[in-house]
Amino acid sequence: MVSEMTPTRRALAAVLGGRVDYVPPANPLAQTTAELMQICNASWPKAHFDSKMMADLAAAPYEVCGIEAARPQFDISLEAEVLGCKLDWDKPDRPPVTGPAYTDPADITWPDNLEETGRIPVVLGAIDELRKRYEGMLPIIPVLTAPFTVAGHIAGVENLVRWTKTDPEKAHAFIEAATDFVIAYGKLQTAYGAHILFPADPSASGDLISGETYKEFVLPAHKRMAREIGCPQILHICGDTSKLLPYIKQSGIDCFSFDSVPVWYCRQVMGNEMSILGSLDVIDLMPNGTPEQVYNRTRECILQGTDIVGTACDVSFGTSLENLRAYVRACKETPIPKYDDVEDLVRQIGVGVGRNMKESVLGGVQK
């Protein structure tokens, strides 16, 4: 029997394949909904530049709805910005990169004092604030934009994908430089108190690259992150990653957060070699569904074998507090499936089939 756990112990246990008392609602995707922003008096773009506001908004899903994670840093463009890209601040919630910054990977540089560069000190300050505020009780899971996506931002996604076919040496050089930078930033996040890192690599989606491209160009970067950053990690890739799963589970990363792959299929492919996190739809279910529908879908994810329930991507601004609370309630109220029980059930079915066969052959149950 597992005693009552703190949210941090529960999330770490789930990510690392240990025992939990319930499947944690430790969602590391951004949950900056309109209602949560209003409750904690947060605004754009200030929440990207103010450590205190970033910490407040990161903790709001826990304080208001009971979601057991705090995710500081709300955009995936910060890394590219530090490396020299311009961002479109007319879209202040999650500012996109306006264009590539480099044509030659040999030119890629970043300041030695990374800790004091761009918006990095804001994120590190928010991590430090959350660590002190919750004294380690609430898991801090900052996003860390992963190497293939950072390389796509600084080189141009279309260029990078094309070079994987026409100039693989150049593609490798861009990804290698991005990996060096991402690992340096991930180590800083760890040093400031992150419990788990959330590397997000949306440009490595199976909708954009093949399994073979992932294996040659992306997998080595993910292996380096797993090996060189001393912190548990949850890798997120958007879209249909079904063809990438056999390679992703070779990455050495602790947990995989998926989007449009069935939970049972992800569990089947990953087996016990990698924990999985998924997967509540954010296009229709979370903003438009009823709390009952969210509750039932959360329960379905647990019964299909997910280790952590989270959303498939960032939660939209219009998602209601009632739906977020229904997701948390379902996690706490749904018993964790016991696979021994499933085997017992299969045996019982077998006994029943045998009994019927015996009756058919011998003409009745023998006492």
C-alpha positions in Angstrom: 0.0 0.0 0.0 1.4 3.4 -1.0 0.9 6.1 1.6 -0.3 9.6 0.7 2.2 11.3 -1.6 3.1 14.9 -2.3 2.5 16.1 -5.9 6.2 16.2 -6.5 6.8 12.6 -5.3 3.8 11.5 -7.3 4.9 13.1 -10.5 8.5 12.0 -10.1 7.4 8.4 -9.3 5.1 8.4 -12.4 7.8 9.8 -14.7 10.5 7.4 -13.4 8.3 4.3 -13.5 7.6 4.0 -9.7 4.4 3.4 -7.7 1.8 6.1 -7.2 -1.4 6.3 -5.2 -3.3 7.7 -8.2 -2.4 8.7 -11.7 -1.1 12.3 -11.4 -2.8 15.2 -13.2 0.7 16.8 -13.6 0.1 18.6 -16.9 3.2 20.4 -18.1 1.5 21.9 -21.2 0.7 25.6 -20.9 -2.6 26.4 -19.2 -2.8 30.1 -19.4 -6.6 30.3 -19.7 -8.4 33.6 -19.6 -10.0 32.8 -16.2 -6.7 31.8 -14.6 -5.0 34.9 -15.9 -7.7 37.1 -14.5 -7.6 35.4 -11.1 -3.9 35.9 -10.7 -3.9 39.4 -12.4 -1.5 38.3 -15.1 -1.3 40.0 -18.5 0.6 39.6 -21.8 3.4 40.3 -22.6 4.3 41.2 -19.0 4.0 37.5 -17.9 7.1 36.8 -20.2 9.2 39.5 -18.6 8.3 39.4 -14.8 9.5 36.5 -12.7 6.8 37.0 -10.0 4.0 37.2 -12.5 5.4 34.2 -14.4 5.5 32.2 -11.1 2.0 33.3 -10.2 0.5 32.3 -13.6 2.5 29.0 -13.6 1.1 28.1 -10.2 -2.5 29.1 -10.9 -3.6 25.8 -12.4 -2.6 24.2 -9.1 -4.0 26.9 -6.8 -7.3 27.1 -8.5 -7.9 23.7 -10.0 -5.6 21.3 -8.3 -3.5 20.5 -11.3 -0.3 19.1 -9.9 2.5 20.9 -11.8 3.8 24.4 -12.3 5.2 25.2 -15.7 7.2 28.5 -16.0 8.1 29.8 -19.5 5.0 29.9 -21.7 6.5 30.1 -25.2 8.9 28.0 -27.2 10.6 30.9 -28.9 12.8 32.1 -26.1 15.7 29.9 -27.0 15.7 31.1 -30.7 15.4 34.7 -29.4 18.6 34.3 -27.3 20.3 32.9 -30.4 19.5 35.9 -32.4 16.0 35.5 -33.9 13.4 38.3 -33.9 10.0 37.5 -32.4 6.5 38.8 -33.4 5.4 40.6 -30.2 2.1 41.6 -31.9 1.1 38.1 -30.8 2.1 38.5 -27.2 0.8 35.3 -25.6 3.1 33.0 -27.5 5.3 35.1 -29.8 6.4 33.3 -32.9 9.8 33.5 -34.6 9.7 35.9 -37.5 12.5 34.3 -39.5 15.8 32.5 -39.5 18.9 34.1 -38.0 21.6 32.0 -39.7 22.5 30.5 -43.0 25.8 29.0 -41.9 26.0 26.8 -38.7 29.6 27.9 -38.1 28.3 31.4 -37.3 26.0 30.3 -34.4 27.1 31.8 -31.1 25.6 32.8 -27.7 26.9 34.8 -24.8 29.0 33.1 -22.1 26.8 34.6 -19.4 23.7 32.7 -20.5 22.3 33.0 -17.0 21.9 36.8 -17.6 20.9 36.8 -21.2 17.6 37.7 -22.7 14.5 36.4 -20.9 16.5 33.4 -19.4 16.9 35.2 -16.0 13.1 35.7 -15.8 12.5 32.0 -16.2 15.2 31.1 -13.7 13.8 33.6 -11.3 10.3 32.1 -11.6 11.7 28.6 -11.0 13.6 29.9 -7.9 10.4 31.7 -6.7 8.3 28.5 -7.1 10.8 26.3 -5.4 10.9 28.6 -2.3 7.1 29.2 -2.3 6.2 25.5 -2.3 9.3 24.2 -0.5 9.6 21.4 -3.1 6.0 20.1 -2.6 4.8 21.2 -6.1 6.7 19.8 -9.1 8.3 22.6 -11.2 8.3 21.4 -14.9 9.6 24.3 -17.1 9.5 23.9 -20.9 12.8 23.5 -22.7 12.5 23.9 -26.5 14.3 20.9 -27.9 17.1 20.8 -30.5 15.3 20.1 -33.8 12.8 22.8 -33.2 15.4 25.3 -32.1 17.5 24.4 -35.2 14.4 24.9 -37.3 13.8 28.3 -35.8 17.3 29.6 -36.3 17.8 28.1 -39.8 14.2 28.0 -41.0 12.1 24.9 -40.6 11.6 24.3 -44.4 15.4 24.8 -44.9 16.3 22.3 -42.1 13.9 19.6 -43.4 15.1 20.1 -46.9 18.8 19.8 -45.9 18.1 16.5 -44.2 17.7 15.2 -47.8 20.0 17.6 -49.8 22.7 18.6 -47.4 22.7 16.3 -44.4 26.0 17.5 -43.1 24.7 21.1 -42.8 21.5 19.8 -41.1 23.6 17.8 -38.6 25.7 20.9 -37.9 22.7 23.1 -37.1 21.1 20.4 -34.9 24.4 19.8 -33.1 24.8 23.5 -32.3 21.2 23.8 -31.1 21.7 20.7 -28.9 24.8 22.3 -27.2 22.7 25.4 -26.4 19.6 23.5 -25.2 21.7 21.3 -22.9 23.4 24.4 -21.4 20.0 26.0 -20.8 18.5 22.8 -19.4 21.4 22.5 -16.9 20.6 26.1 -15.7 16.9 25.2 -15.2 18.0 22.2 -13.2 20.4 24.1 -11.1 17.7 26.7 -10.2 15.4 24.0 -8.9 13.4 22.4 -11.7 12.2 18.9 -10.6 11.5 17.7 -14.2 12.3 19.3 -17.6 9.7 19.4 -20.4 11.7 19.4 -23.7 9.2 20.2 -26.5 10.1 19.3 -30.1 7.0 20.1 -32.2 9.0 20.4 -35.4 10.0 16.8 -35.0 6.4 15.7 -35.5 5.7 12.6 -37.5 3.5 14.9 -39.7 6.7 16.7 -40.8 9.5 14.1 -40.8 9.7 10.3 -41.3 10.7 7.7 -38.7 14.1 7.3 -40.6 14.7 11.1 -40.5 13.9 11.1 -36.7 16.3 8.2 -36.2 19.2 9.9 -38.1 18.8 13.6 -37.2 16.7 13.9 -34.0 17.3 10.8 -31.9 21.1 11.5 -31.3 20.1 15.0 -29.9 17.5 13.5 -27.6 20.0 10.9 -26.4 22.5 13.6 -25.6 19.8 15.5 -23.6 18.9 12.4 -21.6 22.6 11.6 -20.9 24.0 15.1 -20.2 21.2 16.8 -18.2 20.9 15.5 -14.7 17.2 15.9 -14.3 14.2 13.7 -15.2 12.6 14.7 -18.5 9.3 14.5 -20.3 9.7 14.8 -24.1 6.7 16.2 -26.0 6.2 15.9 -29.7 3.0 17.1 -31.5 0.9 15.4 -34.1 1.0 11.8 -35.2 4.1 10.2 -33.8 3.1 6.6 -34.3 5.9 5.9 -36.7 8.5 7.5 -34.4 7.6 5.7 -31.2 9.9 2.7 -31.7 12.8 5.2 -32.0 11.7 7.6 -29.3 11.7 4.8 -26.7 15.4 4.3 -27.5 16.2 8.0 -26.5 16.8 7.3 -22.8 14.4 10.1 -21.9 12.1 9.1 -19.0 8.6 9.9 -20.3 6.9 10.7 -23.6 4.0 13.2 -23.9 2.1 12.5 -27.1 -0.7 14.2 -29.1 -2.8 12.3 -31.6 -1.7 8.7 -30.9 -4.2 6.4 -29.1 -3.2 5.9 -25.5 -3.4 2.1 -25.7 -1.2 2.1 -28.8 1.4 4.3 -27.2 1.4 2.0 -24.1 1.7 -1.1 -26.3 4.7 0.2 -28.2 6.5 1.8 -25.2 5.8 -1.2 -22.9 7.6 -0.6 -19.6 10.7 1.0 -21.2 9.3 4.6 -21.1 6.5 6.3 -19.1 3.8 8.0 -21.1 1.8 11.2 -20.6 -1.5 11.8 -22.5 -3.7 12.8 -23.9 -6.8 15.1 -23.6 -7.8 16.9 -26.8 -7.4 20.7 -26.7 -9.1 21.5 -30.0 -12.7 20.4 -29.1 -12.9 18.4 -25.8 -11.2 20.8 -23.4 -12.7 24.1 -24.7 -16.1 22.8 -25.8 -16.8 19.6 -24.0 -18.8 19.2 -20.8 -17.1 18.4 -17.4 -18.6 14.9 -17.7 -17.0 14.4 -21.1 -13.6 15.6 -19.8 -14.0 13.3 -16.7 -14.9 10.3 -18.9 -12.0 10.9 -21.3 -9.5 11.3 -18.4 -10.8 8.0 -17.0 -10.4 6.3 -20.4 -6.8 7.5 -20.7 -6.0 5.9 -17.3 -7.7 2.7 -18.1 -5.7 2.5 -21.4 -2.5 2.7 -19.4 -1.2 6.3 -19.3 1.2 7.0 -16.4 0.3 10.7 -16.2 -2.8 12.4 -17.7 -2.2 15.7 -19.5 -3.3 17.6 -22.5 -2.3 16.9 -26.1 -1.0 20.4 -26.5 -1.3 23.8 -24.8 -4.7 24.5 -23.4 -6.7 27.2 -25.2 -7.6 30.4 -23.5 -11.3 29.6 -23.5 -11.1 26.3 -21.5 -13.3 26.5 -18.4 -12.2 26.0 -14.8 -14.9 23.4 -14.5 -13.3 21.2 -17.2 -9.9 21.6 -15.7 -11.3 20.5 -12.3 -13.2 17.6 -13.8 -9.8 16.3 -15.2 -8.2 16.5 -11.8 -11.2 14.8 -10.1 -11.1 11.9 -12.5 -7.4 11.3 -11.9 -8.1 11.2 -8.1 -11.2 9.0 -8.3 -10.1 6.5 -11.0 -8.3 3.4 -9.5 -5.1 2.5 -11.2 -5.6 -0.6 -13.4 -4.0 -3.6 -11.9 -2.7 -5.7 -14.7 -2.7 -8.8 -12.4 -6.4 -8.4 -12.3 -6.6 -8.4 -16.0 -4.7 -11.6 -16.1 -7.1 -13.1 -13.5 -10.0 -11.9 -15.7 -8.5 -13.7 -18.7 -8.0 -16.8 -16.7 -11.6 -16.7 -15.5 -12.8 -16.3 -19.1 -10.7 -19.3 -20.0 -12.2 -21.3 -17.1 -15.7 -20.4 -18.4 -14.9 -21.4 -21.9 -13.5 -24.7 -20.7 -16.6 -25.4 -18.6 -18.9 -24.8 -21.5 -16.8 -27.1 -23.7 -17.0 -29.8 -21.0 -20.8 -29.4 -20.8 -21.1 -29.8 -24.5 -18.9 -32.9 -24.7 -20.1 -34.7 -21.5 -23.7 -33.4 -21.5 -23.6 -31.5 -18.2 -21.4 -30.2 -15.4 -19.6 -33.0 -13.5 -19.7 -32.8 -9.8 
